[in-house]
Amino acid sequence: MSKESENAAQEDHDDEQALKYMLDIGSSGGGNLAGAWLGLLLGGPSGALVGAFFGGAAGKAIEIALRVVSQEIWARQLSTRERMRVGTVLDVVITEIRRRVEAGESVRADGFFNENETGRSDAEEVAESVLLKVQREPEEKKIPYMGYLLSSIAFDPEISVHMAQQLTKIAEQLTYRQLCILKLCDVKDKYGLRRKDYRDQIVDERNIYQILYECAELDSKQYINFRGKADLHSKERKDFGATIDGLTSPTPSHMALQGIGEDLFNLMKLSLIPDADIAPIAEQLK
């Protein structure tokens, strides 16, 4: 067999493995449009089928944006694993947009999908940003939620292209456990978290302080706070531990989402993070 034939055979094998991976992980997200995704990448008839899924001009715009970006990404000689990651995000995006359109929602009509003076659309720019980030994302549990973020942006005209890039950059920088902590803020009442701070104990066990460090980072960037939902002031702020002083001042039962942290929770659909991934964190914060 010639070298060219061997390379072609290897590429076919890689595509098969990528598709198999998508079938496994994509189906766990509630849908499976791997065939349509493959059509988008190859520019084949399934690509047109995706436009039909969404319907009308909006469907055509989404089809073009996804196909153009995915083909550009695909042309960069991705590894098998990188193809799997990109394909998983596209599968989530296509499935989620289709679900929302069929539920009666409308994609944004503010020109987000229209070509601008750069020769491309804001949608293409944001989609490329997300796909490039997930391409090298080692924490693969994060990847479906990046897909939800991209699909959510397609429906929300209040998210400018600049905010969309900010959100995708922040989402890339957070660890999967930090995403789990964002969800824990929303469901903390069911876990009976610790109702006092850690000032009365030495926090020297790795299983505790590693989580407190992640909480500290989220708090320092003001994605969460330890004051509760209300914006407390003066004496109340002092009593509730307004900021993390070292690692000992947070009170887990008071943790709450705020600002971009709350935006990420909603747009990335972090409520879908399995309870099994939340429980070990909550156990350490009891």
Order of alpha helices (4+ residues) and beta strands (2+ residues): alpha-alpha-alpha-alpha-alpha-alpha-alpha-alpha-alpha-alpha-beta-alpha-beta-alpha-alpha
